Amino acid sequence: MYFAYILKSIKDNKYYYGSCEDLNKRLLMHNTGKVRSTKSRIPFIVHYVEEFVSRADAQKREYYFKSINGFIWLKTNKII
């Protein structure tokens, strides 16, 4: 299984959008400072997750979250 996820930084209350195959391992990478784009914002918690059968579908959903239409959808559904 693959995941599209939203993490929330405890430090600054901002969100990070991503996709991966192993969510627990990816969260650990974020929280141990091994991801350059997020290491100044640790710690993170998992805020929202969707599960997919293919990597391509999870990546498409990640890109959607990052788009203006995805942002509007997330706000409308009170996810962020």
N, C-alpha and C positions, 0 to 999 in steps of 0.2 A: 504494500500500500504506500501511497504518497500523500503528502499533506501540503495544503496551503494554510499558512498560519499568520496570526498577528500577535506580536509580543508587545507588552507594555513595560516601559522602563519605570522602575520604582523611583529612580533618581529624579527624572524630569517629567514623568507622566506622559511621555510621547510614545508613539507607536512605531513598530518596525514590521514590515511585511516581507514574508519570505515563503519559500517552498522547499521541501526536503523529503527524504525517504524515511529517516529515523528522527522523529521529533524530539525524543529525550536526549539523544546524542547532540542534536543541533542546539537545543537549549543550553546544554552543558558547555558547548563551544562558545556560545554568546556570553554566558555568565562567567567563564574563566578568561575572558579577554582575548580569545583566539580569532575573533572576527573583527577586523580592523575598523569597519564602519560603526560598530556598536560598543567597542571596548571602553569608551569614555562615558557610557551611559548605563553601565551595569549597576545593579542587578535587574534582570528581566523576569517577568512571569508570562505564562501563556494566557493570552486574553481571549483568543478565538481560533478555532481550528475547523477545517473542512477536509474530508478524506476522499481520495481519488484512486482509481485503479491504475492510471498511467501517469508517468512523470509529466508528459506534455499537458495533460488536463490540469494538474496541480500548478504548473507554471503559468498557464493561461489565466487561472483564477488569481494567482499572485499579481500578474500584470493588470488584471481587472481591478483589484484592490487599489493599485497604485494610480489608476486613471481617475479622471474627474467623475465619470459616471459611477465608478466603483466607490469613490469617496461619498458621493450622494447616496448610493445604495446603503452603505455602511451607516451613514447618519440617519437615514430614513428608518432603518431597521433597528436603530438604537444599539448598534454594536460598538460604535466609537462615539 
